[in-house]
Amino acid sequence: MQTTRTLLTSWCLTACALLTADLTAQTDATQVAQEQPVDVKAFDDGPYVFWETPTDALLLGHLDGKVVSTRVADITEPVEMRTPYPGVPTVHLNPGGYTPSASTWPMPDRLLVVSDLEGNHDTFLEFLRTNGVIDEKGKWAWGKGHLVFDGDIVDRGDKVTEILWLIQRLEREAKAAGGRVHYVLGNHETMVLAGDLRYIHPKYQVTSERMGKSYEALFGPDTELGRWLRSHNSVVRIGDFLFVHAGYSPELDTLGLDRDEINQRIRDTIGPPAWPERDQLGPHLIWHQQGPMWYRGHFDTYAAQWGGKPTDEQLDAILERNEAKHIVIGHTVVDDIGWLDAKKRVLGIDVKWSKPGEGEGLLVEDGVIHAVDMAGKKRTIQVIQP
């Protein structure tokens, strides 16, 4: 461990020296490739951590218009490491990888749920502050509360790297405080991991090309963020609430799979190729129209294209199988968080986060269900479709 700490401290000192000396290469461990000047705000990105051996890592990023490459060695246990990237001042390196968390949890006193952040880091950070989830220094302040991300945190926005490292850090801080952070995978996470890059921000096309990596390789199974993402679930129940990104179809229910089986099948098939032949749901839970990443049948507008809206009996069967009372979904945009059926069994929570002041979360506190906005103001949730 002493060797690791020495190397990490050396890296931080070297990185700072490099930045003040126009990032000129100083050591064999740190190499900086000169690039043409670019807009720093638009193109700073990183770091991405590649595990080259079980204990040796390469940190790669793009800073001040230049590619920064740094190696650290002899990492034998999890360690926190400082970086020169303003949006990601520290990273957590875990040479042992990540174990999938449970798919079933008891109901906490406080539960906050968001979805489809799509790289909108700054707006979301302000939302966490105003709702007391983090303090002014950005640290977890919600005690034993649970925070749920219901998929599609990546793509479209220009601060995907920052928001992923933020969530990873909050997971550790929440657990240490007796709380939890749950990251339910969405279709955009699985698309990126499989190499479907249609929706990445142009910034990432530039930075990945300059770093000499495909964008999906930055989240490969040999990377820190890639290992971490692959450890997450796609269906989670917390108390009476079942969380799934797009929806839970009757066809999925007829497979008779429990949550652990669904989650493991998806983990086993994450990665390329994107859009394989997918005539059967069972082997293709990620890509099939009736799977949890894509199903839109809960919405009147789209139900006909997804095989029809679930009947009351089908919804009740899904809830009974999962021992839940409510299904919470993102994926399909709604103007406001609201109930999708008159019996208040399905909640749609995919609101826009792309503008300052925009954004809303689902808050369950002492058993009472509310929506909560950017200012921390609560409102009663309404039925938004018949």
C-alpha positions as a Python dict, from the first residue, in 0.01 Angstrom:
ca = {
    (1, 'M'): (0, 0, 0),
    (2, 'Q'): (287, 236, 76),
    (3, 'T'): (413, 190, -280),
    (4, 'T'): (68, 276, -414),
    (5, 'R'): (39, 590, -200),
    (6, 'T'): (384, 701, -305),
    (7, 'L'): (299, 653, -672),
    (8, 'L'): (-33, 833, -637),
    (9, 'T'): (121, 1126, -456),
    (10, 'S'): (395, 1139, -718),
    (11, 'W'): (135, 1141, -994),
    (12, 'C'): (-55, 1435, -841),
    (13, 'L'): (263, 1640, -802),
    (14, 'T'): (378, 1552, -1152),
    (15, 'A'): (39, 1636, -1305),
    (16, 'C'): (35, 1979, -1142),
    (17, 'A'): (389, 2047, -1261),
    (18, 'L'): (298, 1939, -1610),
    (19, 'L'): (0, 2170, -1620),
    (20, 'T'): (213, 2471, -1522),
    (21, 'A'): (482, 2376, -1770),
    (22, 'D'): (250, 2353, -2072),
    (23, 'L'): (203, 1980, -2006),
    (24, 'T'): (548, 1885, -2133),
    (25, 'A'): (635, 1520, -2077),
    (26, 'Q'): (846, 1486, -1762),
    (27, 'T'): (867, 1115, -1679),
    (28, 'D'): (824, 777, -1840),
    (29, 'A'): (506, 737, -1637),
    (30, 'T'): (345, 1058, -1766),
    (31, 'Q'): (315, 1130, -2135),
    (32, 'V'): (141, 1430, -2285),
    (33, 'A'): (62, 1454, -2653),
    (34, 'Q'): (49, 1808, -2790),
    (35, 'E'): (-271, 1899, -2974),
    (36, 'Q'): (-409, 2205, -3148),
    (37, 'P'): (-573, 2454, -2908),
    (38, 'V'): (-944, 2396, -2852),
    (39, 'D'): (-1218, 2540, -2633),
    (40, 'V'): (-1113, 2417, -2288),
    (41, 'K'): (-1464, 2427, -2144),
    (42, 'A'): (-1604, 2227, -2432),
    (43, 'F'): (-1332, 1965, -2454),
    (44, 'D'): (-1193, 1893, -2108),
    (45, 'D'): (-1279, 1531, -2036),
    (46, 'G'): (-1159, 1262, -1804),
    (47, 'P'): (-1008, 1079, -1649),
    (48, 'Y'): (-1082, 733, -1783),
    (49, 'V'): (-912, 449, -1599),
    (50, 'F'): (-790, 139, -1785),
    (51, 'W'): (-671, -165, -1589),
    (52, 'E'): (-370, -294, -1782),
    (53, 'T'): (-292, -561, -1520),
    (54, 'P'): (-475, -655, -1199),
    (55, 'T'): (-276, -388, -1012),
    (56, 'D'): (-157, -139, -1278),
    (57, 'A'): (-378, 131, -1428),
    (58, 'L'): (-359, 385, -1710),
    (59, 'L'): (-538, 717, -1657),
    (60, 'L'): (-629, 886, -1984),
    (61, 'G'): (-794, 1219, -2044),
    (62, 'H'): (-813, 1542, -2240),
    (63, 'L'): (-717, 1866, -2063),
    (64, 'D'): (-645, 2217, -2190),
    (65, 'G'): (-643, 2093, -2548),
    (66, 'K'): (-395, 1813, -2484),
    (67, 'V'): (-413, 1441, -2423),
    (68, 'V'): (-285, 1342, -2077),
    (69, 'S'): (-173, 984, -2017),
    (70, 'T'): (-58, 866, -1673),
    (71, 'R'): (27, 523, -1534),
    (72, 'V'): (15, 412, -1172),
    (73, 'A'): (131, 76, -1041),
    (74, 'D'): (100, -161, -746),
    (75, 'I'): (-259, -73, -658),
    (76, 'T'): (-357, -364, -439),
    (77, 'E'): (-660, -222, -258),
    (78, 'P'): (-923, 50, -322),
    (79, 'V'): (-773, 396, -314),
    (80, 'E'): (-884, 755, -365),
    (81, 'M'): (-672, 950, -610),
    (82, 'R'): (-658, 1320, -687),
    (83, 'T'): (-669, 1436, -1049),
    (84, 'P'): (-608, 1767, -1232),
    (85, 'Y'): (-953, 1760, -1396),
    (86, 'P'): (-1173, 2041, -1253),
    (87, 'G'): (-1497, 1846, -1297),
    (88, 'V'): (-1356, 1528, -1142),
    (89, 'P'): (-1111, 1629, -868),
    (90, 'T'): (-1081, 1275, -732),
    (91, 'V'): (-1139, 923, -862),
    (92, 'H'): (-1177, 594, -682),
    (93, 'L'): (-969, 304, -808),
    (94, 'N'): (-1084, -44, -711),
    (95, 'P'): (-855, -318, -842),
    (96, 'G'): (-1089, -587, -715),
    (97, 'G'): (-1384, -477, -929),
    (98, 'Y'): (-1747, -453, -823),
    (99, 'T'): (-2001, -702, -691),
    (100, 'P'): (-2363, -656, -807),
    (101, 'S'): (-2586, -519, -535),
    (102, 'A'): (-2912, -678, -421),
    (103, 'S'): (-3222, -628, -632),
    (104, 'T'): (-3458, -608, -333),
    (105, 'W'): (-3444, -357, -47),
    (106, 'P'): (-3668, -261, 245),
    (107, 'M'): (-3835, 79, 232),
    (108, 'P'): (-3621, 357, 382),
    (109, 'D'): (-3769, 659, 561),
    (110, 'R'): (-3667, 878, 265),
    (111, 'L'): (-3647, 781, -101),
    (112, 'L'): (-3564, 1018, -389),
    (113, 'V'): (-3582, 907, -752),
    (114, 'V'): (-3468, 1073, -1076),
    (115, 'S'): (-3424, 950, -1432),
    (116, 'D'): (-3291, 1049, -1774),
    (117, 'L'): (-3037, 1307, -1658),
    (118, 'E'): (-2848, 1258, -1986),
    (119, 'G'): (-2524, 1423, -1882),
    (120, 'N'): (-2683, 1733, -1727),
    (121, 'H'): (-2442, 1736, -1436),
    (122, 'D'): (-2467, 2097, -1318),
    (123, 'T'): (-2848, 2113, -1306),
    (124, 'F'): (-2861, 1785, -1119),
    (125, 'L'): (-2593, 1893, -871),
    (126, 'E'): (-2801, 2200, -787),
    (127, 'F'): (-3110, 1979, -744),
    (128, 'L'): (-2923, 1760, -494),
    (129, 'R'): (-2811, 2066, -297),
    (130, 'T'): (-3152, 2234, -279),
    (131, 'N'): (-3313, 1909, -169),
    (132, 'G'): (-3054, 1846, 102),
    (133, 'V'): (-2909, 1528, -45),
    (134, 'I'): (-2560, 1680, -57),
    (135, 'D'): (-2404, 1965, 139),
    (136, 'E'): (-2237, 2277, 2),
    (137, 'K'): (-1916, 2081, -52),
    (138, 'G'): (-2099, 1823, -258),
    (139, 'K'): (-2078, 1547, 3),
    (140, 'W'): (-2360, 1307, 91),
    (141, 'A'): (-2581, 1467, 358),
    (142, 'W'): (-2894, 1248, 342),
    (143, 'G'): (-2801, 998, 609),
    (144, 'K'): (-2991, 671, 571),
    (145, 'G'): (-3197, 794, 275),
    (146, 'H'): (-3193, 615, -61),
    (147, 'L'): (-3131, 785, -397),
    (148, 'V'): (-3238, 605, -718),
    (149, 'F'): (-3124, 677, -1075),
    (150, 'D'): (-3381, 515, -1305),
    (151, 'G'): (-3161, 493, -1615),
    (152, 'D'): (-3033, 705, -1905),
    (153, 'I'): (-2777, 908, -1713),
    (154, 'V'): (-2545, 903, -2018),
    (155, 'D'): (-2566, 1036, -2377),
    (156, 'R'): (-2677, 1373, -2519),
    (157, 'G'): (-2526, 1598, -2249),
    (158, 'D'): (-2166, 1718, -2232),
    (159, 'K'): (-2083, 1622, -1871),
    (160, 'V'): (-2138, 1248, -1876),
    (161, 'T'): (-1795, 1169, -1730),
    (162, 'E'): (-1848, 1410, -1442),
    (163, 'I'): (-2190, 1277, -1351),
    (164, 'L'): (-2077, 913, -1356),
    (165, 'W'): (-1785, 979, -1121),
    (166, 'L'): (-2026, 1183, -901),
    (167, 'I'): (-2271, 893, -873),
    (168, 'Q'): (-1992, 648, -802),
    (169, 'R'): (-1867, 869, -519),
    (170, 'L'): (-2214, 922, -373),
    (171, 'E'): (-2265, 544, -369),
    (172, 'R'): (-1968, 505, -136),
    (173, 'E'): (-2057, 803, 83),
    (174, 'A'): (-2422, 696, 114),
    (175, 'K'): (-2328, 342, 211),
    (176, 'A'): (-2087, 470, 477),
    (177, 'A'): (-2371, 680, 624),
    (178, 'G'): (-2619, 392, 628),
    (179, 'G'): (-2800, 506, 311),
    (180, 'R'): (-2787, 378, -46),
    (181, 'V'): (-2757, 489, -406),
    (182, 'H'): (-2914, 266, -672),
    (183, 'Y'): (-2830, 301, -1042),
    (184, 'V'): (-3084, 122, -1264),
    (185, 'L'): (-2944, 76, -1614),
    (186, 'G'): (-3134, 226, -1908),
    (187, 'N'): (-3124, 177, -2282),
    (188, 'H'): (-2864, 450, -2331),
    (189, 'E'): (-2618, 288, -2088),
    (190, 'T'): (-2647, -42, -2271),
    (191, 'M'): (-2623, 129, -2610),
    (192, 'V'): (-2295, 298, -2519),
    (193, 'L'): (-2155, -23, -2373),
    (194, 'A'): (-2243, -201, -2699),
    (195, 'G'): (-2100, 69, -2928),
    (196, 'D'): (-2422, 237, -3044),
    (197, 'L'): (-2296, 594, -3022),
    (198, 'R'): (-2566, 783, -3212),
    (199, 'Y'): (-2658, 999, -2916),
    (200, 'I'): (-2323, 1093, -2763),
    (201, 'H'): (-2243, 1464, -2744),
    (202, 'P'): (-2004, 1583, -3022),
    (203, 'K'): (-1751, 1664, -2751),
    (204, 'Y'): (-1696, 1293, -2691),
    (205, 'Q'): (-1642, 1221, -3059),
    (206, 'V'): (-1355, 1471, -3048),
    (207, 'T'): (-1198, 1368, -2718),
    (208, 'S'): (-1215, 994, -2781),
    (209, 'E'): (-1057, 1035, -3125),
    (210, 'R'): (-779, 1250, -2979),
    (211, 'M'): (-715, 992, -2708),
    (212, 'G'): (-696, 719, -2971),
    (213, 'K'): (-987, 519, -2828),
    (214, 'S'): (-1338, 445, -2945),
    (215, 'Y'): (-1590, 597, -2707),
    (216, 'E'): (-1730, 260, -2603),
    (217, 'A'): (-1374, 145, -2519),
    (218, 'L'): (-1363, 416, -2251),
    (219, 'F'): (-1629, 208, -2073),
    (220, 'G'): (-1497, -136, -2165),
    (221, 'P'): (-1484, -430, -1921),
    (222, 'D'): (-1119, -346, -1848),
    (223, 'T'): (-1199, 8, -1727),
    (224, 'E'): (-1300, 141, -1386),
    (225, 'L'): (-1623, 302, -1505),
    (226, 'G'): (-1701, 6, -1731),
    (227, 'R'): (-1664, -246, -1449),
    (228, 'W'): (-1874, -27, -1222),
    (229, 'L'): (-2156, 22, -1476),
    (230, 'R'): (-2172, -350, -1551),
    (231, 'S'): (-2228, -426, -1183),
    (232, 'H'): (-2563, -247, -1169),
    (233, 'N'): (-2913, -383, -1191),
    (234, 'S'): (-3190, -321, -1443),
    (235, 'V'): (-3486, -405, -1218),
    (236, 'V'): (-3489, -311, -849),
    (237, 'R'): (-3760, -322, -583),
    (238, 'I'): (-3741, -91, -283),
    (239, 'G'): (-4031, -137, -44),
    (240, 'D'): (-4352, -112, -247),
    (241, 'F'): (-4179, 44, -550),
    (242, 'L'): (-4052, -146, -853),
    (243, 'F'): (-3795, 48, -1058),
    (244, 'V'): (-3734, -27, -1425),
    (245, 'H'): (-3614, 216, -1688),
    (246, 'A'): (-3865, 191, -1974),
    (247, 'G'): (-4141, -35, -1848),
    (248, 'Y'): (-4239, -385, -1742),
    (249, 'S'): (-4432, -560, -2017),
    (250, 'P'): (-4679, -846, -1978),
    (251, 'E'): (-4457, -1045, -2215),
    (252, 'L'): (-4164, -1000, -1977),
    (253, 'D'): (-4387, -1115, -1692),
    (254, 'T'): (-4483, -1433, -1880),
    (255, 'L'): (-4117, -1540, -1883),
    (256, 'G'): (-4155, -1607, -1512),
    (257, 'L'): (-3816, -1461, -1425),
    (258, 'D'): (-3747, -1307, -1088),
    (259, 'R'): (-3553, -981, -1058),
    (260, 'D'): (-3219, -1148, -994),
    (261, 'E'): (-3260, -1360, -1306),
    (262, 'I'): (-3352, -1059, -1521),
    (263, 'N'): (-3057, -861, -1389),
    (264, 'Q'): (-2809, -1142, -1443),
    (265, 'R'): (-2929, -1213, -1797),
    (266, 'I'): (-2881, -848, -1884),
    (267, 'R'): (-2536, -834, -1723),
    (268, 'D'): (-2437, -1146, -1916),
    (269, 'T'): (-2532, -988, -2250),
    (270, 'I'): (-2405, -630, -2206),
    (271, 'G'): (-2165, -526, -2479),
    (272, 'P'): (-2132, -561, -2855),
    (273, 'P'): (-2289, -629, -3088),
    (274, 'A'): (-2558, -364, -3066),
    (275, 'W'): (-2890, -462, -3217),
    (276, 'P'): (-2838, -836, -3266),
    (277, 'E'): (-3109, -1054, -3412),
    (278, 'R'): (-3375, -1029, -3142),
    (279, 'D'): (-3686, -1222, -3238),
    (280, 'Q'): (-3716, -1369, -2887),
    (281, 'L'): (-3738, -1165, -2567),
    (282, 'G'): (-3575, -1418, -2331),
    (283, 'P'): (-3223, -1413, -2483),
    (284, 'H'): (-3241, -1043, -2576),
    (285, 'L'): (-3376, -856, -2276),
    (286, 'I'): (-3158, -555, -2359),
    (287, 'W'): (-3267, -509, -2720),
    (288, 'H'): (-3616, -653, -2753),
    (289, 'Q'): (-3909, -410, -2783),
    (290, 'Q'): (-4085, -582, -2492),
    (291, 'G'): (-3777, -570, -2269),
    (292, 'P'): (-3721, -341, -1971),
    (293, 'M'): (-3493, -104, -2165),
    (294, 'W'): (-3742, -13, -2442),
    (295, 'Y'): (-4102, -100, -2357),
    (296, 'R'): (-4343, 199, -2389),
    (297, 'G'): (-4673, 16, -2354),
    (298, 'H'): (-4767, 199, -2034),
    (299, 'F'): (-4823, 520, -2234),
    (300, 'D'): (-5144, 580, -2427),
    (301, 'T'): (-4955, 755, -2708),
    (302, 'Y'): (-4729, 457, -2778),
    (303, 'A'): (-4920, 153, -2653),
    (304, 'A'): (-5045, 37, -2993),
    (305, 'Q'): (-4688, 20, -3127),
    (306, 'W'): (-4584, -189, -2826),
    (307, 'G'): (-4857, -450, -2843),
    (308, 'G'): (-5129, -265, -2655),
    (309, 'K'): (-5157, -120, -2308),
    (310, 'P'): (-5141, -372, -2021),
    (311, 'T'): (-5479, -464, -1881),
    (312, 'D'): (-5562, -419, -1515),
    (313, 'E'): (-5517, -793, -1467),
    (314, 'Q'): (-5176, -791, -1635),
    (315, 'L'): (-5056, -495, -1428),
    (316, 'D'): (-5176, -662, -1110),
    (317, 'A'): (-4993, -982, -1207),
    (318, 'I'): (-4668, -790, -1263),
    (319, 'L'): (-4700, -618, -927),
    (320, 'E'): (-4789, -943, -751),
    (321, 'R'): (-4489, -1124, -899),
    (322, 'N'): (-4261, -845, -776),
    (323, 'E'): (-4439, -794, -441),
    (324, 'A'): (-4483, -426, -524),
    (325, 'K'): (-4763, -170, -538),
    (326, 'H'): (-4614, 76, -786),
    (327, 'I'): (-4394, 65, -1098),
    (328, 'V'): (-4167, 367, -1153),
    (329, 'I'): (-4043, 428, -1508),
    (330, 'G'): (-3842, 682, -1707),
    (331, 'H'): (-3754, 663, -2078),
    (332, 'T'): (-4070, 833, -2211),
    (333, 'V'): (-4081, 1209, -2154),
    (334, 'V'): (-4362, 1358, -1944),
    (335, 'D'): (-4422, 1726, -1871),
    (336, 'D'): (-4450, 1654, -1500),
    (337, 'I'): (-4403, 1347, -1285),
    (338, 'G'): (-4742, 1179, -1273),
    (339, 'W'): (-4950, 864, -1246),
    (340, 'L'): (-5010, 683, -1574),
    (341, 'D'): (-5325, 501, -1457),
    (342, 'A'): (-5623, 598, -1249),
    (343, 'K'): (-5548, 331, -988),
    (344, 'K'): (-5206, 489, -928),
    (345, 'R'): (-4996, 184, -1001),
    (346, 'V'): (-4755, 325, -1263),
    (347, 'L'): (-4552, 646, -1228),
    (348, 'G'): (-4379, 825, -1517),
    (349, 'I'): (-4083, 1037, -1403),
    (350, 'D'): (-3884, 1125, -1721),
    (351, 'V'): (-3885, 1506, -1710),
    (352, 'K'): (-3641, 1739, -1885),
    (353, 'W'): (-3317, 1840, -1710),
    (354, 'S'): (-3146, 2034, -1987),
    (355, 'K'): (-3230, 2392, -1882),
    (356, 'P'): (-3141, 2579, -1560),
    (357, 'G'): (-3424, 2546, -1311),
    (358, 'E'): (-3565, 2246, -1495),
    (359, 'G'): (-3585, 1907, -1329),
    (360, 'E'): (-3802, 1716, -1087),
    (361, 'G'): (-3774, 1410, -868),
    (362, 'L'): (-4003, 1159, -703),
    (363, 'L'): (-3987, 1185, -324),
    (364, 'V'): (-4129, 929, -83),
    (365, 'E'): (-4093, 1045, 275),
    (366, 'D'): (-4246, 859, 570),
    (367, 'G'): (-4471, 678, 324),
    (368, 'V'): (-4605, 995, 157),
    (369, 'I'): (-4548, 1029, -219),
    (370, 'H'): (-4466, 1369, -369),
    (371, 'A'): (-4289, 1527, -662),
    (372, 'V'): (-4015, 1771, -565),
    (373, 'D'): (-3870, 2046, -783),
    (374, 'M'): (-3538, 2228, -820),
    (375, 'A'): (-3620, 2457, -527),
    (376, 'G'): (-3710, 2167, -297),
    (377, 'K'): (-4082, 2245, -319),
    (378, 'K'): (-4315, 1947, -289),
    (379, 'R'): (-4640, 1890, -478),
    (380, 'T'): (-4902, 1619, -486),
    (381, 'I'): (-4869, 1390, -789),
    (382, 'Q'): (-5162, 1387, -1030),
    (383, 'V'): (-5294, 1133, -1279),
    (384, 'I'): (-5165, 1254, -1617),
    (385, 'Q'): (-5342, 1010, -1850),
    (386, 'P'): (-5664, 807, -1820),
}
